[in-house]
Amino acid sequence: MTKDNKIFLSVIIPSYNEQQNLARGVLDEVASYLQKQKYTYEVILSDDGSTDGTTEVLQNFAKKHPHFRVLANKHAGKGPTVTKGMLSAKGQWRLFTDFDQSTPLSEVKKLFPSTVDHEIVIGSRAAQGAKREKEPLIRHIMGFGFNILTRMIVLPGILDSQCGFKLFSDHAAETIFPQLYIYSPNHRALDAFTGAFDVELLFLARKNKIPVAEIPVLWQHAASNRVSPIKDSLRMLRDIIRIRLTSWRGKYEK
């Protein structure tokens, strides 16, 4: 499944103050799954300036697992943190997945068949056949409303832009991630909130005419105190409007 001895799959996992998830053994689950696969792989633990000792735990884990490595970044939000991991990856295919493993890494096997004719394959909680488990009603309503607005303003046809489980070819990753504007590591963001990061990625995929496949996956809600339904919804709306305005102003072409 490799060509020219290149790593087949790079898994990028962003982190920020993840002691609770580390205690659940999520990295052990990731390592256990990958060790059973026949393809070559690497795991990039891209940390977003954690302040609770997460970085040190990640580094100790990587010392014991030769296919894992850590990127220590300044706190800038998920978007720049994922970008740093994606652009330092060496894989023919590059997947970013949430640290809490709300969509288990094992779901990646559902994405691979679509790589035959797509350079980007995204996990979806809204496509027919997807499973959403233990999701609070307010979280479901917030996500449903955001996806409707996203389809209306920037991404018609994409049912679920927000599932944090997306697979890119090396070509697609190296084309799209450097073009990010709102969530560029080099662009001064309004704050570290990057809730519409996935939207900008998929918007740029459309602008570059890179086909995207949307595949149903399992998603299990993981409790978090980082989500503020009303505040986050307003900031996400702000950012999808910024994406549209950035395009109208021709910033992406530059």
Secondary structure as UniProt FT lines:
FT   TURN            4..5
FT   STRAND          9..15
FT   HELIX           19..23
FT   TURN            24..25
FT   HELIX           26..35
FT   STRAND          41..48
FT   HELIX           54..64
FT   TURN            66..67
FT   STRAND          68..73
FT   HELIX           78..88
FT   STRAND          93..97
FT   TURN            99..100
FT   HELIX           105..107
FT   HELIX           108..111
FT   HELIX           112..116
FT   STRAND          120..124
FT   TURN            128..129
FT   STRAND          131..133
FT   HELIX           137..153
FT   TURN            156..157
FT   STRAND          165..169
FT   HELIX           170..176
FT   HELIX           177..179
FT   TURN            182..183
FT   TURN            185..186
FT   TURN            195..196
FT   HELIX           197..207
FT   TURN            208..209
FT   STRAND          212..216
FT   STRAND          218..220
FT   HELIX           229..248
FT   TURN            249..253
//
